[in-house]
Amino acid sequence: MKSEDTGESGTLEISAQRLRGKQSVRATFRLSEQMIDLLKVAAAHLEVQQKSLIDELVHNRRTLDRVAAESRNTEQQDQKRRQKTFVVSRNSLALLDDISGKYDLSRDYLVERCIARLIPFVDAEQEKHEQRRQLIKDIDRLLAEGKKVLKKANGMLGPDDRFRIKLETMINQAERNIKELKKSVREQKSLLY
C-alpha cells in the first residue's frame, strides 16, 4: 500500500507546495469586541490557543463556503472594530481570500461569521455552568446534613469511638473535595463571563 508521503520505491516524497500551505503566517483582522470576547471565551474553555481555534474555524472549504453563502443576505452591522492579529496557516488565509472574493464579502466579516458559529457552544457551556452552581447548593446541603449526623454521633458514641472517628474523617474529606469542586466552578465562571 502506498502512503501519501512515500512513493512506489518506499522513499520519502515531500511536496513543497503542501508544506508551504501548512506554514504559519500572520494575518490581521478587524473584529468587533463581541467576537473577540467570544473567541477568547471559547478558546479558554476548550483549552486551546485562539490562533488554533481561528485556524480550525476557517480551514474547511465547504464550511467556509456555506458560512459565506448564508452571510451574503445578512447585513453587516456597523460596529466599532479593532485590529486583532492571528497566526494562521497559509492555506487557511488563501481559502479566506478565495471565498471572500467569490461572495464579495470582506475577509474580516467572513472571519466574524465563522467566530459567531461558536455562540451555541458558549451558550451551552453557560447553561451547564448554571446547572453546576445549582448542584453545588445541593452538595452544600448534603454536607450540612453530614455534619449534623457527626454531631449526633459525637453525643451518642463519644469522641473515641471508631465509627465516629471514621465518620469524621469521611465528612472532613468530603468538605475538602467540595472546596475543590467550588474552586473549579469559580474558575469555569471566570472563563465564561
MIBA-867970 format. One record per atom (N, C-alpha, C): x, y, z. Coordinates in steps of 0.1 Angstrom, whole numbers, padded with zeros to 4 digits, always signed. Each point is the difference from the previous one (the first is absolute). Layout:
% MIBA-867970
XYZ ...
END
This chain:
% MIBA-867970
+0008-0012+0000 -0008+0012+0000 +0009+0012+0000 -0003+0010-0008 +0008+0012-0002 -0006+0011+0010 +0008+0006+0008 -0005+0010+0009 +0002+0014-0008 -0006+0010+0006 +0001+0013-0006 +0014+0005-0001 +0008-0003+0010 +0014+0005+0001 +0011-0008-0006 -0004-0013-0004 +0010-0008-0006 -0004-0004-0014 +0010-0001-0009 -0002-0003-0013 +0000-0015-0002 +0000-0005-0013 +0000-0014-0003 +0012-0007+0006 +0011+0007+0000 +0013-0007+0005 +0001+0001+0015 -0010+0006+0007 +0000+0001+0014 +0009+0012+0005 +0005+0008-0009 +0007+0012+0004 -0009+0011+0003 +0004+0009+0009 -0008+0011+0004 -0001+0010-0011 -0013+0004-0003 -0002+0011-0009 -0006+0011+0007 +0006+0012-0002 -0005+0012+0007 -0005+0009-0010 -0012+0005+0003 -0006+0010-0009 +0002+0014+0006 +0008+0008-0008 +0004+0013+0005 -0013+0009+0000 -0009-0003-0009 -0013+0008-0001 -0008-0003+0013 -0001-0013+0004 -0008-0003+0012 +0007+0005+0012 +0013+0000+0001 +0007+0005+0012 -0002+0015+0001 +0001+0007-0011 -0002+0015+0000 -0014+0003+0005 -0010-0008-0004 -0013+0002+0004 -0002-0001+0015 +0008-0008+0006 -0001-0002+0015 +0008+0010+0007 +0008+0008-0006 +0008+0010+0006 -0010+0010+0007 +0005+0006+0011 -0008+0010+0007 +0003+0013-0005 -0010+0009-0001 +0001+0014-0004 -0008+0008+0010 +0004+0013+0001 -0007+0009+0009 -0011+0007-0009 -0012+0000+0006 -0011+0007-0007 -0007+0009+0010 -0003+0012-0005 -0007+0009+0009 -0014+0002-0005 -0010-0001+0009 -0014+0001-0003 -0006+0012+0009 -0009+0006-0005 -0007+0011+0008 -0013-0007+0004 -0001-0002+0014 -0011-0007+0006 -0007+0008+0010 -0013-0003+0003 -0007+0007+0010 +0005-0006+0014 -0002+0008+0010 +0004-0004+0014 -0008-0013+0003 -0013-0001-0004 -0008-0011+0004 +0006-0013-0006 +0005+0000-0012 +0005-0012-0007 +0014-0003+0006 +0008+0010+0004 +0013-0002+0006 -0002-0007+0014 -0010+0005+0007 -0003-0006+0013 -0006-0014-0001 -0008-0002-0010 -0006-0014-0002 +0012-0010-0004 +0009+0005-0008 +0011-0009-0004 +0009-0003+0013 +0002+0010+0008 +0008-0001+0012 -0006-0010+0009 -0014+0001+0003 -0007-0009+0009 +0000-0014-0005 -0002-0002-0013 -0001-0014-0006 +0014-0006+0001 +0010+0007-0004 +0014-0005+0000 +0004-0004+0015 -0004+0009+0009 +0004-0003+0014 -0007-0013+0005 -0013-0001-0004 -0008-0012+0005 +0006-0013-0007 +0003+0001-0012 +0006-0011-0007 +0014-0003+0003 +0006+0009+0007 +0014+0000+0004 +0010-0002-0012 -0003+0009-0010 +0008+0001-0012 +0003+0015-0002 +0010+0003-0008 +0004+0014-0003 -0011+0005-0010 -0002+0013+0001 -0009+0007-0010 +0004-0002-0014 +0013+0000-0003 +0004-0001-0014 -0003-0014-0005 +0001-0010+0009 -0004-0014-0004 -0015-0001-0003 -0008+0007+0008 -0014-0001-0002 -0004+0008-0013 +0006+0011-0002 -0003+0008-0013 +0004-0009-0012 +0011-0006+0000 +0005-0008-0011 -0010-0012-0002 -0005-0006+0011 -0009-0011-0001 -0014+0005-0006 -0004+0012+0004 -0013+0005-0005 +0000+0004-0015 +0012+0003-0006 +0000+0005-0014 +0007-0010-0009 +0005-0012+0004 +0008-0008-0009 -0008-0009-0009 -0013-0002+0002 -0008-0009-0008 -0008+0008-0011 +0003-0003-0012 -0006+0007-0012 -0015-0001+0000 -0005-0012+0002 -0015-0002+0000 -0007+0009+0011 +0006-0001+0012 -0006+0007+0011 +0001+0015-0003 +0011+0005-0004 +0002+0014-0003 -0009+0005-0011 -0001-0009-0010 -0009+0004-0011 -0015+0001+0005 -0004-0009+0008 -0014+0000+0006 -0002+0013+0008 +0010+0003+0009 -0001+0012+0008 -0001+0012-0008 +0008+0001-0011 +0000+0012-0008 -0013+0001-0008 -0005-0011-0005 -0013+0000-0007 -0011+0005+0010 +0000-0005+0012 -0010+0004+0010 +0001+0015+0004 +0013+0005+0000 +0003+0013+0004 -0003+0011-0011 -0001-0005-0012 -0002+0010-0011 -0013+0008+0002 -0010-0006+0006 -0013+0006+0001 -0001+0007+0014 +0010-0001+0008 +0000+0007+0013 +0007+0013-0001 -0007+0010+0005 +0006+0013+0000 +0012+0001+0010 +0011+0006-0004 +0011+0002+0009 -0003+0011+0009 +0001-0002+0013 -0003+0010+0010 +0012+0010+0001 -0003+0012+0001 +0010+0010+0001 +0004+0002+0015 +0010-0009+0004 +0004+0000+0014 +0015+0005+0000 +0003+0005+0012 +0014+0003+0002 +0009-0012+0000 +0010+0000-0008 +0009-0011-0002 +0014+0003+0004 +0008-0010+0004 +0014+0002+0002 +0008-0011-0006 +0012+0004-0003 +0009-0010-0007 +0004-0011+0010 +0000-0012-0005 +0005-0011+0008 +0008-0009-0010 +0012-0003+0004 +0009-0007-0009 +0001-0015+0005 -0001-0009-0009 +0001-0014+0003 +0010-0007-0009 +0005-0011+0004 +0009-0008-0008 -0009-0012-0005 -0001+0000-0013 -0008-0011-0006 +0008-0006-0011 -0005-0012-0005 +0008-0006-0011 -0002+0007-0013 +0010-0001-0008 -0001+0007-0013 -0012-0005-0008 -0003-0013+0001 -0012-0006-0007 -0013+0007+0005 -0001+0001+0013 -0012+0006+0005 -0002+0015-0004 +0011+0007-0001 -0001+0014-0004 -0003+0001-0015 +0006-0009-0008 -0004+0000-0014 -0014-0004-0002 -0005-0009+0007 -0014-0004-0001 -0009+0011+0004 +0003+0007+0011 -0008+0012+0004 -0001+0010-0011 +0012+0003-0006 +0001+0010-0011 -0009-0005-0012 +0001-0013-0003 -0007-0005-0012 -0016+0001+0003 -0004-0005+0011 -0015+0000+0003 -0005+0014+0002 +0008+0009+0006 -0005+0014+0002 -0002+0007-0014 +0010-0003-0009 -0001+0005-0014 -0012-0006-0007 -0002-0013+0001 -0011-0006-0007 -0013+0005+0004 -0002+0003+0012 -0013+0005+0005 -0001+0015+0002 +0011+0007-0003 +0001+0015+0001 -0003+0004+0014 +0007-0007+0010 -0001+0003+0014 +0014+0004+0005 +0000+0009+0010 +0013+0003+0005 +0005-0012+0008 +0013-0001-0001 +0007-0011+0008 -0003+0001+0015 +0000+0012+0005 -0003+0002+0014 -0014-0005+0004 -0009+0004-0009 -0014-0004+0003 -0002-0015-0001 +0007-0006-0009 -0001-0015-0001 +0006-0007+0012 +0011+0006+0005 +0006-0006+0012 -0010+0002+0012 -0006+0012+0001 -0010+0002+0011 -0011-0010-0001 -0005-0003-0012 -0011-0009-0002 +0004-0014+0005 +0013-0004-0003 +0005-0013+0004 +0001+0000+0016 +0005+0011+0006 +0000+0000+0014 -0014-0001+0006 -0009+0007-0006 -0014+0000+0005 -0006-0015+0001 +0006-0009-0007 -0005-0014+0000 +0003-0006+0014 +0008+0007+0008 +0003-0005+0014 -0010+0004+0010 -0010+0009-0004 -0010+0004+0010 -0007-0011+0006 -0006-0010-0007 -0007-0010+0006 +0008-0009+0010 +0013-0002-0004 +0009-0007+0009 +0002+0007+0014 +0003+0014-0001 +0002+0007+0012 -0013+0001+0008 -0011+0002-0007 -0013+0001+0007 -0003-0013+0008 +0003-0012-0007 -0002-0013+0007 +0009-0001+0012 +0012+0005-0001 +0010-0001+0011 -0005+0009+0012 -0006+0012-0004 -0005+0008+0011 -0012-0006+0007 -0008-0007-0008 -0012-0007+0006 +0006-0012+0010 +0010-0007-0005 +0006-0010+0009 +0005+0006+0012 +0006+0011-0001 +0006+0007+0012 -0011+0003+0010 -0011+0005-0005 -0012+0003+0009 -0004-0013+0007 +0000-0011-0007 -0004-0013+0006 +0010-0004+0010 +0012+0002-0002 +0011-0004+0009 -0002+0008+0013 -0004+0013-0001 -0002+0009+0011 -0012-0005+0009 -0010-0005-0007 -0012-0006+0007 +0004-0012+0007 +0008-0009-0006 +0005-0012+0006 +0009+0003+0012 +0008+0010+0000 +0008+0004+0011 -0009+0003+0012 -0011+0007-0002 -0009+0003+0011 -0005-0013+0006 -0004-0010-0008 -0004-0013+0005 +0011-0007+0008 +0012+0001-0005 +0011-0006+0007 +0003+0007+0013 -0002+0013+0001 +0002+0007+0012 -0010-0005+0011 -0013-0002-0005 -0010-0005+0009 +0004-0014+0005 +0005-0008-0009 +0004-0014+0004 +0011+0001+0010 +0010+0009-0002 +0011+0001+0010 -0006+0004+0014 -0009+0010+0000 -0006+0005+0012 -0007-0012+0007 -0006-0009-0007 -0007-0011+0006 +0010-0010+0006 +0011-0002-0007 +0011-0008+0004 +0006+0005+0014 +0001+0013+0001 +0006+0006+0012 -0010-0002+0011 -0013+0001-0003 -0010-0003+0011 +0001-0014+0005 +0002-0010-0009 +0001-0014+0004 +0013-0002+0008 +0010+0007-0003 +0013-0001+0007 -0002+0006+0014 -0007+0011+0001 -0003+0006+0013 -0008-0010+0009 -0010-0006-0007 -0008-0010+0007 +0008-0012+0005 +0009-0004-0009 +0009-0012+0004 +0009+0004+0011 +0005+0013+0001 +0008+0004+0011 -0007-0002+0013 -0013+0004+0000 -0008-0001+0012 -0003-0014+0004 -0003-0008-0010 -0005-0014+0003 +0012-0009+0003 +0011+0001-0008 +0011-0010+0001 +0012+0005+0007 +0002+0013+0002 +0012+0005+0006 +0012+0002-0009 +0010+0008+0004 +0010+0004-0010 +0010-0011-0004 +0001-0011+0008 +0010-0010-0003 -0006-0012-0008 -0012+0000-0003 -0007-0011-0007 +0005-0001-0014 +0004-0012-0005 +0006-0002-0013 -0010+0004-0011 -0012-0003+0002 -0010+0004-0011 -0001+0015-0001 +0000+0007+0012 -0001+0014-0001 +0012+0006-0006 +0012-0005+0003 +0013+0005-0006 +0000-0002-0015 -0005-0012-0005 -0001-0002-0014 -0010+0009-0007 -0011+0003+0007 -0010+0009-0005 +0006+0014-0001 +0007+0004+0010 +0006+0014+0000 +0011+0001-0012 +0008-0011-0001 +0009+0000-0011 -0007+0002-0014 -0011-0008-0001 -0008+0001-0013 -0005+0014-0002 -0006+0006+0010 -0006+0013-0001 +0011+0010-0003 +0011-0001+0006 +0011+0010-0002 +0005-0002-0015 +0002-0012-0005 +0004-0002-0013 -0010+0005-0010 -0013-0002+0003 -0011+0005-0009 +0001+0015+0000 +0002+0007+0011 +0001+0014+0000 +0012+0005-0008 +0011-0006+0000 +0012+0004-0008 -0004-0002-0015 -0006-0011-0003 -0004-0003-0014 -0010+0011-0005 -0009+0003+0008 -0010+0010-0004 +0007+0014-0002 +0010+0003+0009 +0007+0013-0003 +0007+0000-0013 +0006-0011-0004 +0007-0002-0013 -0011+0002-0011 -0011-0006+0002 -0011+0000-0010 -0004+0015-0002 -0002+0007+0011 -0004+0014-0001 +0010+0009-0007 +0013-0003+0003 +0011+0007-0006 -0001-0002-0015 -0002-0012-0004 -0001-0004-0015 -0012+0008-0006 -0011+0000+0007 -0012+0007-0006 +0003+0015-0001 +0007+0006+0010 +0004+0014+0000 +0009+0003-0012 +0010-0009-0002 +0009+0002-0012 -0008-0001-0013 -0009-0009-0001 -0008-0001-0012 -0008+0013-0002 -0005+0006+0010 -0008+0012-0001 +0009+0011-0006 +0012+0001+0005 +0009+0011-0006 +0003-0002-0014 -0001-0013-0005 +0002-0002-0015 -0012+0004-0008 -0012-0002+0006 -0012+0002-0008 -0006+0014+0001 +0004+0008+0009 -0006+0014+0001 +0010+0010-0002 
END
